[in-house]
Amino acid sequence: MFISIPPVDIYNKNINLLIGSGASADLFPTLGLAITNSRSEWETIETLATKYEGDIKKKTALFMHYYNTCISPVQSYNPDIIRSRKKKENIRNYQNLIKTIIGLLEKRKDLNRKVNVFTTNYDGCLPFAADSILTDDTHQFTVNDGSAGFRTKHLHIKNFHRFQCQASAFERHNYGIPQINLMNLHGSVYWEKDADKIKVDYDARHSNFLTARTLSKLEDYSEYLVTKGGTTEEIPSVQLTPGEISNFWDSYNALPIVNPTKWKFHETVFEEHYYQMLRLLSYELEKPNSILITFGFSFADEHILKLVQRSLTNPTLKAYVCCYSASSAKKLAGDFKAWNNVDVIGPPDGESLTFTNFNKYIFSLKPETYTAPDAAEAL
C-alpha cells in the first residue's frame, strides 16, 4: 500500500523536495524510449547518447530528436491554451503540491518560513501554477527562483537566502510570508546568458530552430524510437549534411540546460551556477532536522545520487524516495540499502505512483488511505 508522510512529523523541519521529469510526464515527454537493446533492457536518450558519444552523425540525430520532442515543447509551453483533460490534471497536481507546501509552512511559528524545491526539470510548471494560485488571491505566499531585479531579473545564488516579512499596521508584529525556494538544478528554458550573468524571463517564447527539411528527415527516426517493438540495432539512419550538423550544434549548445550525457552545461556562467546549486542542496541536507522528499526523479544523475548518499550520514536527515513503479522502487532500495534513514516508497500491486496518487496518498495535509480495488468492491 501507499505509505503517507505524516504532516505532523515534517512541518516544523527543514523540508526539501527534489522533483524530476516524472512530475511533468503528462505535459512533456521524458527521456525514456520504447525500444530495447540486445539484453532486452529499455533504452533512454541518456543510454543512447552515451553509446553514440564517438559517432557525430548518430549523436546529432539523437539530439535533434531530443530537442524536437523534449525541449521545444517546453520552450513553447503556454498553460492558458491547454485543453487536454490529462494535461489540465497535471497542472492541478502542481497547484495541489504548492497548496500542501503552503499549508505546512502556515503551521510553523518561525519567522523564516520556507521550503526548498530542487528540480531537474527546465519547464515553468511550478512557477506558472503558483502564479495561477496567486491570481485567485486565496493564498498568501511567494516563490523565490533566485532572481532579482525590476525590468530585468538576474539569477544569483545569494538571493535564495532572502525571505519576505510582513509587519502589522503599527509594526508591533511580524509575519513571515510562506516561501518556496525554486532551484532549477539542470537549468531552465527561461534562462538566458546575459554577459557574465543569467537573465530570467518567463515571458520568453522560442520557436523550433530545426528547419522543415531537417524535421522531415527525422520523422521516421523519431517514430521508431517511441514505438514499441524496436531494437537499438535496427534504428534507422538519418542522412544529415555537414551544414545541418554544424548549424544544429551551434544552436543547441547555446541552450541553458544540462546535457543528458555528462550532465554538463556548455556555457561557463551556467556551469558555475550548476555547481553552486549542488553545493546548496548539499548544505540544506546537512542541516539538523532536515527532510528530503523525492518524486518523479530516477537518480540517473550520478552527481545528485552521490551527493544525497553522502548527505545521509547526517543522522537527523530523513529521506523519502517516492518511486513510480515497483521495479524502480526495488532498484532505488538497492541504491540506498546502506542507510536506515531512507524510506523508499513504491506503489502497491497493480498501481503506479502518479502525481495524482502522490498528492492524494503520500504528500498531503490530510493523506487518504489507499484501498485496493478488490477490497473496495467487497465493501
Phi, psi and omega in degrees: 000163177291138178255120182277157175260106185300121181303324182294338181275345188235341191301330185259018181247175180280094187273130176230129175250142176238111187247134179246193188295339179299335180290333182249019189296334179276351178257322184223146178297149176265187180279355181288148178238170184258007182255163181236159177269189184293343178261014180064026177265143181291135176272154172228169176300326179296313183292320178292321180298324178293318180294326185267011185305325183262006181239099189298326182290313179293321179296318181295316179299317180297315183286334172296317176299314180300314180296313186292323186264331186251322186268311183303318177299327178290320181297328184258010184296131177222105184297340183288342183248012178289129180242336182296134180298318181295320180289324176297323178296322178299319178296318178297327178296320175296319178297318179294322177300314180297318181295325176295316179299315180299317180300320177295318182292326180293341178281342182284151176258349180296151176289322181270096182254102181215151171234137179265127175246107175266134180221143174267000177281146177251020176270175181251026186300313183292311178297325178292321177295320178297320181297322180293325178290317179296326179296324178289343177061035180258344181223144176254115179195175177218153175248123179252106181266011178087003180260155178212148181145176179254278178285322179242124181256131178242149184269138173206139184300328183296336183292342179286350179266006177268156168210157183261143182229137180249127181263153177287173186305319182255016176057033177270339182228146176239142180232122178283121181287128178308134186225136173254116173274119182254114181246114179271093186296327183255017178095183182208144177290351179263009174264154177208137177291128180229091187059241180258021180235171176247119178267141179246126182216104182281353175270356182292134175230135184239140176270155180297124184274359175280138181285162179300323180295316179294319180298323179293326177293332184276345190306304182295321180299309182295320179298321181294318184295332185252011179252126182296146178108345181277162178232161181301320184293337185258010179299127181292150178276160178238124182275098181250141178278158177304324179294319179295320179295312181297315181296322180298310184292329175300318181282318183295318183292347177274352181290140183274051182226159179283140177287137183279027174242291181263003180053052179233149170274157177268338180260134182300320182297324177286320182294321177299318179293323178304311181289329174296322179292320177297320177295322179294319177300314179299317181298317182293322182285342179270355177291152177298145175055051180260153178236135173238125176238122179249143177213137178068019185240125186269352185063029175292335176283107185292333176302313183287321178302310181294323180297313180295318179299319178295321183292337182291354172289347172289110186293343180263005175272132175241127182245137175241109182260109185262125188244141182294320186233165178294325181292319178291327177295320179296318180296312183288334174297325176291321180295331185245019185294340183279353185238129181270001177259026178237129171251117175267118185252116177243175181277158173289170181304135177082002181238168173231148178273077178285172178299320179298315179292326177299312180291331186275316188250335188257299188244095184204156175292332177223078182301136177276158177267126182287135175240123180297146182308316181296321180292323180294321180292326179294329178288000000 
